[in-house]
Amino acid sequence: MFFGTDGIRGRAGSDITPQLAYRLGYAVANVFSAPVFVGYDTRESSPELSRAVIAGLTDGGATAINLGVIATPAVAVIAEERAGVGIIVSASHNPWEDNGLKVLGYGGGKLDHDTETAVSAALDLAPSHDGPFAEVTIDESGATQYAERLVSLFADNALSSLHLVVDCANGAGGRSAPDVLRALGATVTVLHNDPTGRNINDECGSTHPESLVATVVELGADLGIALDGDADRLIAVDADGIVRDGDDLLAVFATDFAQRGVALSGVVLTTMSNWGVRRALEAQGLDVVETDVGDRHVLFAMEERGWPLGGEQSGHLIFADYSPTGDGLLTGLLLAELVVRRGPLHLLADGSWHRVPQRLVNVPKDLYNDDATQALLNDELQRFSVRAEDVRIIIRPSGTEPVVRVMIETDSAQLVESFCEKLLEIHSPA
């Protein structure tokens, strides 16, 4: 079984089935000797898949604790504080028809390569079970413990001067985010926190911040924050209605670390991070390491160097001093507290870095694998490389969606647009 950048992911009912979920639970029980905390998001398929996971864990001899609907980083925190491992049923930012299975290691961290290989091997040998799978009582204390931990990181009423708009993506983050923000004194307007099983990430959340932008501007709010379906990433909207992605936030946080005298010798980015971030960080005397896409790669590079900050353009930010994994709500809280101390986000972001023109085009994987399309693309790449200097082109298959991502970046916005127009012509012929 293939583990992508964020676990196993695919179409619910065909790729991700209760039988697979059962076998994964059984496999995890045979690899780890620790309690296993299971959480899931708000997709229609998630409850049944979680029941199957728990049945597999139990039949494999593990102690399984059902945390119910809960954010991915909350499962990581519970695994850390209660000395266990975790399994999350979620497809993160994908549409409701998809689902996924993600395994967290001891203490809630990402699986290293050897452990992932061991889980994959155990999965291949795990027995099957057709169900039905019994209901399991939910441990409601998990969500409470997670919320209390986040609140404890800040002073009482730390956000009382702010009006915040939070987009919960009709996902798992809606269980905790509004209450945590209010517990810290913020005035909170909540969007997209009415999950139906089929509306997770649907024109909302971190991949679709349009309604968040409109609401922040309409209400004159200080800040907007958008989670994704499992709340491990965050995209922000400043008071002027400008969307601020993970690159903006990394630049802002790194600058704030320097101003506060926080020890920071370097920051981990990914290959998709904008060139401008790297330039800004290096101008501050910071080392920069780029990894492959995926927050697990970022986390491993941070751990190797002992660095406290890293992240992805998509909004996965990791603060190693606070959490064992990326946490969208934690990022939002830290950002809001920074705005209280330093002022409006648009001034902080614009004063921290300058974005290099960059564009990302998603090519359907089936079309990209077509020989004729590849030949046209390769020809265009060669022509472009001849006429442009200081250009970066990255072609990589997505680990979460059936597309190939083509990213172009150079200081000339005109060249970026001309390349993308040609690429769109190639894979969208008239």
C-alpha positions in Angstrom: 0.0 0.0 0.0 1.3 3.4 -1.0 1.8 6.0 1.7 1.8 9.5 0.1 2.9 12.8 1.6 0.1 12.6 4.1 -0.8 9.0 4.7 -3.1 6.9 2.5 -5.6 8.9 0.6 -8.2 8.3 -2.2 -11.9 8.0 -3.0 -14.0 6.8 -0.1 -15.7 3.5 -0.8 -13.4 2.4 -3.6 -9.8 3.3 -2.6 -10.4 3.9 1.1 -12.7 1.2 2.4 -13.7 -0.1 5.9 -11.8 -3.3 5.1 -8.6 -1.3 4.4 -9.2 0.7 7.6 -9.6 -2.5 9.6 -6.4 -3.9 8.2 -4.5 -0.7 8.9 -5.7 -0.7 12.5 -4.6 -4.4 12.9 -1.2 -3.5 11.3 -0.7 -0.5 13.7 -1.5 -2.8 16.7 1.2 -5.2 15.6 3.9 -2.5 15.1 3.3 -0.3 18.2 3.0 -1.3 21.9 1.1 1.7 23.1 -2.5 3.0 23.3 -3.8 4.3 20.0 -5.9 7.4 19.8 -8.3 7.5 16.9 -9.9 10.7 15.6 -11.8 11.6 12.4 -13.2 14.5 10.4 -16.7 15.4 9.4 -16.9 13.5 6.1 -19.9 11.2 5.6 -17.6 8.2 5.3 -15.5 9.0 8.4 -17.5 7.4 11.3 -17.7 4.0 9.6 -14.0 4.1 8.7 -13.1 5.0 12.3 -15.2 2.1 13.6 -13.3 -0.2 11.3 -9.9 1.2 12.4 -10.8 0.7 16.1 -12.1 -2.9 15.4 -8.7 -3.7 13.7 -6.8 -2.2 16.6 -8.8 -4.1 19.1 -8.5 -7.4 17.3 -4.8 -6.8 16.9 -4.4 -6.5 20.7 -4.1 -2.8 21.0 -6.0 -0.4 23.4 -8.0 1.9 21.2 -9.4 5.2 22.4 -12.1 6.9 20.2 -11.7 10.7 20.3 -14.6 11.3 17.9 -14.6 14.3 15.5 -11.4 16.1 16.3 -8.6 18.0 14.5 -5.5 16.1 13.4 -3.2 18.2 15.6 -5.4 17.5 18.6 -4.8 13.8 18.1 -1.1 14.5 18.0 -1.3 16.5 21.3 -3.3 13.7 23.0 -0.8 11.1 21.8 2.0 13.2 23.2 0.5 13.9 26.6 -0.9 10.4 27.1 2.1 8.5 25.7 0.5 6.9 22.7 0.2 6.9 19.0 -2.5 8.1 16.7 -4.6 7.3 13.7 -6.7 10.0 11.9 -9.4 9.3 9.4 -9.3 12.4 7.2 -8.5 13.6 3.7 -7.6 17.1 5.0 -8.3 19.7 2.3 -9.7 17.2 -0.3 -13.5 17.1 -1.2 -16.0 15.2 0.8 -16.0 12.2 -1.6 -12.4 11.4 -0.6 -11.0 10.1 2.6 -7.7 9.0 4.1 -5.9 7.2 6.8 -2.9 8.8 8.6 -0.8 7.2 11.3 1.1 9.3 13.9 4.1 7.7 15.8 4.9 7.6 19.5 4.2 11.0 21.0 2.2 12.2 18.1 5.0 12.8 15.7 5.3 11.9 12.0 6.3 8.3 11.1 9.9 8.0 10.1 10.7 6.0 7.0 11.6 2.8 8.8 8.4 2.8 10.9 6.3 3.6 7.9 7.8 0.7 6.1 7.1 -1.6 9.0 3.4 -0.4 9.1 3.1 -0.9 5.3 4.6 -4.5 5.6 2.2 -5.3 8.5 -0.7 -4.0 6.5 0.1 -6.3 3.6 -0.1 -9.3 6.1 -3.1 -8.1 8.0 -6.3 -10.2 7.9 -9.6 -8.9 6.4 -12.9 -8.2 8.1 -16.1 -7.4 6.3 -17.9 -5.9 9.3 -20.2 -4.7 10.6 -18.1 -2.7 13.0 -19.6 -1.8 16.4 -20.1 1.7 17.7 -17.4 2.8 20.3 -17.9 5.3 23.1 -16.2 8.6 22.5 -13.7 9.9 25.0 -14.9 13.5 25.1 -12.0 14.5 27.4 -9.6 14.6 24.4 -11.0 17.7 22.8 -11.2 19.4 26.2 -7.6 18.6 26.9 -6.5 19.9 23.6 -8.4 23.2 24.0 -7.0 23.7 27.5 -3.5 23.2 26.3 -3.8 25.8 23.7 -5.4 28.3 26.0 -2.7 27.7 28.6 0.0 29.0 26.2 -1.3 32.6 26.4 -2.1 35.2 29.0 -5.6 35.6 30.1 -7.7 37.6 27.6 -4.6 37.9 25.3 -6.9 38.4 22.3 -9.5 40.7 23.9 -8.6 43.6 21.6 -9.3 41.7 18.4 -12.3 40.9 16.3 -11.5 37.7 14.5 -13.3 35.8 11.7 -12.7 32.1 11.7 -13.6 29.8 8.8 -13.8 26.2 10.1 -14.2 24.6 6.6 -17.2 22.6 7.9 -14.5 20.3 9.3 -13.0 18.9 12.4 -11.5 22.2 13.6 -14.9 23.6 14.3 -15.2 21.5 17.4 -12.5 23.6 19.2 -11.5 26.8 17.3 -14.4 29.2 18.2 -14.4 28.2 21.9 -10.6 28.6 22.2 -10.6 32.0 20.5 -13.4 33.2 22.8 -11.7 31.7 25.8 -8.8 34.1 25.1 -11.1 37.1 24.9 -11.5 37.6 21.2 -14.7 38.8 19.6 -15.3 35.9 17.1 -17.4 35.6 14.0 -17.7 32.0 12.8 -18.1 30.9 9.2 -18.7 27.4 7.8 -19.1 25.4 11.0 -22.3 23.5 10.0 -21.0 20.1 8.7 -23.4 17.9 6.8 -21.0 15.2 5.9 -20.8 16.5 2.3 -19.8 20.1 2.7 -16.3 19.8 4.2 -13.9 22.2 2.3 -16.8 23.0 -0.1 -16.1 26.6 -1.3 -14.7 27.3 2.2 -11.6 26.9 4.4 -8.0 27.4 3.6 -8.3 26.4 -0.1 -11.3 28.7 -0.7 -10.9 31.9 1.4 -13.2 34.0 -0.7 -16.1 34.2 1.8 -13.6 34.9 4.6 -12.2 37.8 2.6 -15.6 39.2 2.1 -16.6 38.9 5.7 -13.4 40.4 7.1 -13.8 43.4 4.9 -17.6 43.8 5.5 -17.3 43.6 9.3 -14.0 45.6 9.5 -12.5 42.7 11.4 -8.8 42.7 12.5 -7.9 39.3 11.1 -9.4 36.3 9.4 -8.2 32.8 9.8 -9.2 29.8 7.6 -8.6 26.2 8.6 -8.8 23.2 6.3 -10.8 20.0 6.9 -8.6 18.5 9.6 -7.3 21.8 10.9 -3.6 21.2 10.5 -3.1 24.2 8.1 -4.1 27.8 8.2 -4.4 30.6 5.7 -4.9 34.2 7.0 -6.7 37.3 5.7 -5.5 40.7 6.8 -7.7 43.6 7.7 -7.5 44.9 4.1 -8.9 41.6 2.8 -5.6 40.4 1.4 -5.0 36.6 1.6 -1.7 35.7 3.4 -0.4 32.2 2.8 2.2 30.2 4.6 5.1 32.1 3.0 3.7 35.3 4.4 3.3 33.8 7.8 6.8 32.3 7.9 8.4 35.6 7.0 6.3 37.4 9.7 7.1 34.9 12.4 10.8 34.7 11.6 11.0 38.5 11.8 9.2 38.6 15.1 11.5 35.9 16.5 14.5 38.1 15.6 12.9 41.2 17.2 12.1 39.3 20.4 15.5 37.7 20.6 14.2 34.2 20.2 17.0 31.8 19.3 16.6 31.1 15.6 19.5 30.1 13.4 17.5 28.9 10.4 14.1 28.1 9.0 12.9 25.0 7.0 11.0 25.7 3.8 9.9 23.4 0.9 10.7 23.6 -2.8 7.4 25.2 -3.4 8.1 28.2 -1.1 8.4 31.5 -2.8 11.9 32.7 -3.6 11.2 35.9 -1.9 10.9 34.2 1.5 14.3 32.7 1.1 15.8 36.0 0.1 14.2 37.8 3.1 15.3 35.1 5.6 18.9 35.0 4.3 19.0 38.9 4.5 18.3 38.5 8.2 21.3 36.2 8.5 19.3 33.0 8.8 20.1 29.7 7.2 17.5 28.2 4.9 16.9 24.6 4.1 14.5 23.4 1.5 12.9 20.0 1.6 10.5 18.1 -0.6 6.8 19.0 -0.2 5.1 17.5 2.9 5.1 18.7 6.5 6.8 15.5 7.5 9.9 16.4 5.6 9.8 19.9 7.1 9.5 18.4 10.6 12.3 15.9 10.1 14.6 18.7 8.9 13.7 20.8 11.8 14.4 18.0 14.3 17.7 17.2 12.7 18.9 20.8 13.2 17.1 21.7 16.4 15.3 24.6 14.6 12.0 25.8 16.1 10.2 27.1 12.9 9.4 25.7 9.5 6.5 25.3 7.1 4.9 25.2 3.7 3.3 27.7 1.5 0.0 25.8 1.9 -0.2 26.9 5.5 1.3 24.0 7.3 3.4 25.7 9.9 5.3 23.9 12.6 6.3 25.5 15.9 8.4 22.8 17.5 8.4 24.5 20.9 4.6 24.2 21.1 3.4 21.1 19.2 4.7 17.8 17.8 3.1 18.6 14.4 1.6 21.3 12.3 -1.5 22.9 13.9 -3.7 25.4 12.1 -5.4 26.7 15.2 -2.2 27.1 17.1 -0.8 29.1 14.1 -3.9 31.3 14.2 -3.5 31.9 17.9 0.1 32.8 17.6 -0.6 35.1 14.7 -3.4 36.9 16.5 -1.2 37.4 19.5 1.5 38.8 17.2 -1.0 41.2 15.7 -1.9 42.4 19.2 1.8 43.0 20.0 3.1 44.3 16.7 0.1 45.8 14.7 -1.9 44.9 11.6 -0.9 41.9 9.6 -0.7 43.8 6.3 2.1 46.0 7.7 3.9 43.1 9.2 3.8 41.0 6.0 4.6 43.8 3.6 7.5 44.9 5.8 9.0 41.4 6.1 9.5 40.3 2.5 8.8 40.8 -1.2 7.0 38.1 -3.2 8.6 36.9 -6.4 6.1 36.3 -9.3 5.1 32.7 -9.1 2.2 30.6 -10.5 1.1 27.0 -10.0 -0.7 25.0 -12.7 -2.3 21.6 -12.0 -2.2 19.2 -14.9 -4.4 16.1 -14.6 -2.1 13.2 -14.0 -3.7 11.0 -16.8 -3.1 13.8 -19.3 0.4 14.5 -18.1 1.3 10.8 -18.6 0.2 11.1 -22.2 3.4 10.9 -24.4 2.2 13.7 -26.8 1.4 16.0 -23.9 4.8 15.4 -22.2 6.6 16.1 -25.5 4.8 19.4 -25.9 5.6 20.3 -22.3 9.2 19.4 -22.6 9.5 21.5 -25.8 8.0 24.5 -24.1 10.3 24.0 -21.0 13.4 24.0 -23.3 12.3 27.1 -25.2 11.5 28.9 -21.9 14.9 28.0 -20.4 16.7 29.6 -23.3 15.0 33.0 -22.9 14.9 33.4 -19.1 17.5 33.6 -16.5 17.0 33.2 -12.7 13.9 31.1 -13.3 12.7 28.1 -11.3 10.4 25.5 -12.7 9.3 22.5 -10.5 7.3 19.6 -11.8 6.0 17.2 -9.2 3.1 14.7 -8.8 0.8 15.7 -6.0 0.8 13.3 -3.0 -2.8 14.1 -2.2 -4.6 14.6 -5.5 -4.5 13.0 -9.0 -2.6 15.9 -10.6 0.9 16.9 -11.5 1.8 20.3 -10.2 3.9 22.6 -12.4 5.3 25.7 -10.6 7.0 28.5 -12.4 8.8 31.4 -10.7 11.0 34.3 -11.9 11.3 38.0 -11.3 9.5 38.7 -14.5 5.8 38.5 -14.1 5.3 38.7 -17.9 7.4 35.5 -18.4 5.5 33.7 -15.7 2.2 34.5 -17.3 3.3 33.6 -20.8 4.6 30.3 -19.7 1.4 29.4 -17.9 -0.8 30.5 -20.8 1.2 28.1 -23.0 1.0 25.3 -20.5 -2.8 25.7 -20.2 -3.0 25.6 -24.0 -1.1 22.3 -24.0 -3.3 20.5 -21.4 -6.6 22.2 -22.3 -6.7 22.0 -26.1 -9.6 23.7 -27.8 
